[in-house]
Amino acid sequence: MSGFGIRLARHGLPGALGEPDQLLRLARFRAAHPEVIIGDGGFGTVQARIPEPDGETVITRYTLSELLDRLDELTTGPNGQPGCEPS
């Protein structure tokens, strides 16, 4: 495994090896939403855990781009601006 692959695995995203173009997008999302935990979901998936007042929301997708697309949908306000918490 290359140094790049080792860094992805260390960050809990070995499945993202096929999507290096999504890593900058992931970094921006993590900076904007540090409360959301994103990592390897097992069985070739990536997973996000979003804390909620009464528990958490868990989202699992097969690719990092699909996961980030869904997270963007959940964290974008009605006017298309980021910052709205998922309901």
CORSULCOR-V699353 format. One record per run of one state. SS is the DSSP state (hx for helix, st for strand, lp for the rest). FROM is the first residue (numbers start at 0). LEN is the number of residues. Records with the same first field share a line. If there is no record, write none. Layout:
SS: FROM-LEN / FROM-LEN
This chain:
lp: 0-2 / 10-3 / 18-1 / 32-4 / 42-2 / 52-2 / 61-2 / 76-5 / 82-5
hx: 2-8 / 13-5 / 19-13 / 63-12
st: 36-6 / 44-8 / 54-7 / 75-1 / 81-1
